Amino acid sequence: MVKNSRVSPVVVMSNGRITICFPFVGNSFGGSHVSATKLILALDRNIYRSLVVLHVEDGPVASYLKEKGIPFLVAPVGAPPLVREQGRSTVAHMISMARFVSGAIPSLVTFLKRHNVDILHTNDGQIHAAWSIPAQIAGARHVWHHRADPEAFGVNYLAPVLSHHIVAVSRFAKPCKPICNVDGKFAVVHSPFDVPLKTSDRTSARSGLIQELGCREDTLLLGYFGSIVSRKRPVAFVEAVAAFKEQHPDVPVMGLLFGAPNLREPKYDGKVKQRVEELGIGDAIRLMGFRQPIEPYIHAVDALLVPAVREPFGRTLIEAMYLGTPVVATRDGGNPEAIEDGVNGILVPPDRPESFVEPIYKLRNDPKFRENIVKAAEERAYASYGVDVHVNKITDIYDRLLGGRKSDDLNSHARLSRTSLGR
């Protein structure tokens, strides 16, 4: 087994299994890491060997992997340049990234060959760009797992040429202006979701949160779950709470933002606080910070608000559906692929915070409507977003890329099992 230490000169043998390499930067943590980890843990170890690689060995991803019991290696080169920061031009970032890639290629090629990597499965922008060319040179098949904007440069100009297959988390996330046609090597595979553990019933979860907040029992609890970044529109969440408070002053309400800024916009929470102050609703907003596990808090709120725009496919939206928390989301990005308006959730126009008010009020005051929404959402979540569904689709892609090797290995293991049982 690979240990949580620096790369050893000793080659880790795959024992005939298919080796899938999952490299990550490791300096920030998000939903993509959760999804990739679920895949790694669910892969059949009789057939696949997962080789997890981090460029940053002491960051949040390393901590998460250790918590999950997943061993990893440290990459033979340092971390790629950070995602483009505000104020830095795209061209400058691309030049910086190109310099890194050109210098890193020999080391990464050697690494991939040493570990007999069959498939390289990348999950974020920096890693796609840094590892795709070495994969080509090393003879590994490359799966480019796209979890971002359909207009992203990499998935439109690099993936069509350098990857063997592009996986997107939603139809919305499909590259919209690819340099060449990608239909023959593109698939939509929704992110995997374990059925969240309901550690307590909703009443208990809600009471615990009410006690922490120190507010009235009848306070309407509205939740925002996600990074505090502009694309997810936390300011719009604050404005939606303010609009509700203005239109229904008799209803006590509390807007709770669970999450933290990330490397792209490290000070964006300041803009959120500024807007709260401008609207004069400091008594109705709480920045709760990053919390893990998050499921008890999603379970405790009365409604999940998703004001994000161009969100490829949000994890917390599906988790709320599993947990019986009704969702009000923008009709944008991948949200309409999960939410059927008025059936298993409610869709509202993007960038119109006041449009959240009526659906929230209806969910609060029409128990039958709320019950129907929750029931339909749970049924949709269980039917469509399980880990098994995700793993089967991904391993089918692996199988096709390797020319049916998975099927051959399955037959081989079946024969070995029958022999060992004396059949």
Secondary structure, DSSP 8 states (H G I E B T S, - for coil): ---SBS--SS----TT-EEEEEEE--SS--HHHHHHHHHHHHS-TTTEEEEEEES-TTSHHHHHHHHHT---EE-SS-----S--TTS-HHHHHHHHHHHHHHHHHHHHHHHHHTT-SEEEE-SHHHHHHHHHHHHHHT-EEEEEE-S-TT-HIIIIIHHHH-SEEEESSSTTS-SS-SS--GGGEEE----B------S-HHHHHHHHHHHHT--TT-EEEEEES---GGG-HHHHHHHHHHHHHH-TTS-EEEEEE----TTSTTHHHHHHHHHHHHT-GGGEEEEE--SS-HHHHHHSSEEEE--SS-S--HHHHHHHHHT--EEEESSTTHHHH--BTTTBEEE-TT-GGGGHHHHHHHHH-HHHHHHHHHHHHHHHHHH-BHHHHHHHHHHHHHHHTTSHHHHHHHHHHHHHHHHTT-
